[in-house]
Amino acid sequence: MAILASPDPPPLAAGTRLTVTTVGRLLEPAFALDQNPLRDVVLDLRAVQFVTPYALAALATQIEAAHDRGRMVRLLCPARHETLLYLAVSGFFSQVRSRADVVGPTAYVERGPTTAKTVLPLTRIENNDDVDRALGDVRALLRQLARDGDWFKRFRNLVVELCGNIFRHAEVQVGYVVAQGYASREGPFIELAIGDAGQGVIGSLARVHPRLLHLDPAVALRTAVRDRLSSRPDDHGGNGFHGLHKVATERQGRFVLRSGGARVSASRGATALYGTTRARCLQGTQVMVTVDCD
């Protein structure tokens, strides 16, 4: 995947527009929208061939953040029909249409099937009722792909905790959850992503754990996951990211957490967390996990 972010606005809108062009496979939030409030944003997805749930959650949260800052967002839709259809079935267009100017033949694909058995559509999370509805959809998706077991229940509980963190800790009103089941030669697996455009993991934890502010962002983020740090330790919190990584390890999956200028990840079935510091800051928190359902 190549990400080309133009440092100069287009000539016809000098000083007012940031264009982010994505080519190929949109796998994760490798982009970050400029936070200059004077700039409108163009997200050019016309050359995108494939989109993951992780990228969907990131796109939705970044559009939400730009909209909340009073910026105009224009989304240029993928030219590939299958990709356009996936964005419709995943609920992406219905969620972002009120916050972005969507340019492309979306009416054509939205007249077709709007749901798929293997997809948990992009779901807006604002309160406990939204979490309950999302949990029901996650449970239904898992039952199609996996046999019930101890990990099954723990995974659902972790989804509840992390979705609840959106309006309890992120200091924003809205976040998103999305998931999809896939078939592979090794067996079925699920990818689930949760995101918000709030204050980020370290911003939430720093009041209780100020030492994190003196660490490299990637080290701080890895420490928060490894040590199960919580902004409300009396509530026995802090298990969300740690627990999700543990389930991913047990189920031969992957774990990725991106917040601010840092990213931590664990490769398939690995217990070790690797951190990297990114040049561009991604507002809020995005987490992704894949779980082997066999």
N, C-alpha and C positions, 0 to 999 in steps of 0.2 A: 504494500500500500504506500502510495506517495501522497504527502500532504504539502500543498503549495499555498502558502499564505502570502498574499501580495503585500509588501511593505508600503507600497504607494497606492492610494485610492485611484480608481478609474478616472480618466481625464474629464468625463462629463459630470463627475460629482466630487471634484477635488476637495479634500479635507473633510468629507462627510461620510465616506463609505469604506468599510473594510470588507474585502472579498476573500472568502476561504473556499478554496477549490479542492475537492477530494476526488482521487482517481483510484479505481480498482475496488479493493475489498475494504469496506469500512468496518473494522474489527473492534476498535476500542476508541475512547476519547483521546485521540492523539492531537486534536485541535483544541484551541482555547480562544474564546471570543474576546476581542480587545475590549477593555473596560473603560475606554475613553467615552464618556457620555455624549460627546458631540458626533460620534460616528454611528451611522446606520450600518446594518450588517447584511451581506449577501452570502448565503450558504449555497454554493454551487455543487449539487450532487449529480449533475447530468451524466458524468462518466462513471458513477458508482455501479458496480456489478453485483455486490453482495453486502448485506448488512447483518450484523449480529445484534442480539438483544442488548448487549453491553453498550454498543454504539447508539442504539435507539434511546436508551435511558439518558445517555449523555446529551444527545441532541435535544431531547425534550427539556431537560433541566436547564441547558444553556440558553435555549430560546425563551424559557420562562424567566430567567434572570435578566436577559436583555429587554424583554417586554416590561418587566417591573421597573427597570431604569428609564422607561419612556423611549426606548430606541425602536426604530422600525426594523423588522427582520423580514427579508425576502428569501424564500426557499425555492431554488430551482430544482425541480424533481428529476429523478433518474430517467434516462431515455430508455433503458432496458425494461421491457414490459414485465418480466418476471419480478424484477426488483420493485417496480412501481406497485405491482399487485401485492407483494409482501408488505410493503408499507401500509397499504390499505387494510389488509387482513389483520395486521398487528395493531390496528387502531391508532397508528401514528398520525395520520392526517386528521382524524376526528379530534384528537387531543390538541394539536398545535394550530389548527386553522384559525382560532380566535386570537392567536398571539403572533401569527406570521402571515405574510402574503405568500400563499402557496401558488407557484407558477408551474403549470403542467397539466396534462390530460387526466387529472384525478377522477373526474366524474365518470369516465369510461370504466375504470377498474372498480370504483366504489358501487357501481350498479350490480356487480357480481357478488359472490359470496363474501360476507363481511366477517366470518369467523372460520377457524380451523381447529380441529380437535387437538392438534399438537402445539397450539400456541395459546399462551396466556397473554391477551392483548395488553398493550401499554395502559396501565391503570393509574389513575391519579390518586394520590394519597394525601388526604387533608385531616383525617380524624380517625377515631377507632372504628367507626362503621366501615370506612374504606378498607381498613386493615382486615376486618372480618371478611369482607367480600373477596378481597384478594387472596386471603388464606383458603377460602373455599375453592377458588379457582386453582390455586397451587395444589391443593389436595387432589382435586379431580384430575389434574394433569399427571401427577405422580402415580395415581392409581392405574392410569393407562400404561405406564412405562415400567413400574417397579413393584416388586413384592413388598408387602408391609414388613416392617422390622423396627428395631430400636432406632436406627439412624433416621428412619422415615419421620418419626415423631419429633426427634431432636431438630431435624431440618426445618420442619414446619414451625416449631417454636422459635427458632433463630430468625426465620422470615418475619414473624410477628414482632420480635424485638427490634430488628433493624428498620422495619417499616414504621414502627412507633417512634423510633429515634428521630425521624424526619420532623415531626411536629413537637417533640419533647426537647431535643437538644440542638437541632440545626439552626433554630431561630429563623426559620422560614415557614410559610404556611403550606407549601406544596412540595411534593416529591413524586417519584414514579417507581413502579415495579413492573417488570416484564419478564417473560420466560418463554422458552421453546424447547420441545422435545425433538431429538434428532435420532436417526438410525445410522449405525456404522457397522463395519465388519466385526468390531469388538463387542457390539451390542448397543442397546439404546442408552442415551444419556440426556440429561437436561442441562440447559444453561439458563441461569437466573441472574438478573441484574437489578439493582436498586440504586437510585440516585436522587440527589437534591442539590440545590445551588445555594446552600446555607454557608455557615461560618467555617465549615470544615472540621476534620477530626481534631487537629491540634488546637484550633480556636475554641472548641468546646471543652477540651480537657485542660487547657492551660491555667484556668483559674484554680483548679485543684492540684494540678501537677505542673507548676511553673518551670521546673527544670527542662521540660520539653522544648521550651522556647530557646534554650541555649544549645540545642543539638542540631546537627544537620537535619533538614526536613525529612529525608528518607530514613535516617536513624530514629528520629522521633516517631515517625509513623510505624516503623517496625516494632519499636519498643511498646507503643500503645497496644498493638495487636498481641504481641508475645506475652506481655505482663497483664493483660486483661484490665487495662486502666479504664476508669469510669469517671465521669463528671459528677456522678451521684453514687459514691461508694456505699453509702448507707442503704441504698436500694438494691444492693447485690447485682449491680449492672456490670457492664464491661465484657460480657461473654459473647456478644454478637459477632464481631469480626473474628475473635479467637475461636469461637465455636464453629463458625462457618469454614475457617481454614482447617480445623480438625476433621470435620465431616468430609471436606474435599480430599484430605489425605487418606482417610479410611476408604473412601469410595473411588480412589484412583482418578480424582478430578483435579482441576486447576482452580487457583484462587488469585484474584487480582483486586487490589484496593488502590484507588487514585484519589488524592485529596490535596488541594493547593498545589505546591510545586514538587510533590513527591509521589512515588509509585512503589508499592511493594507487591511481590508476587511469589507464588510457589508453583513450580511446574508439576506436571501430572503425577499425583501421588506422593509428592515430596513434602517432607516436614520443614525443610529449611526455607526461610523467607528471605528473598533478595530485594534490596531497596535501591532505587535510583532517584536522583534529583533531576527534575525536568526544568528546561529553560523557561517554558511558558507555564504560568499558573492556571490551573483549572478550578474555577470557583466551585466550592461545595465538596461533595463526597460522592464517588461512584464505586460500587463494589460489584464484582462479578464472580460467580462460582459455577463450575461444571461438576456434575455428579454422575458417576456411572450407575445406571439403574439395574444392571443385571444382578 
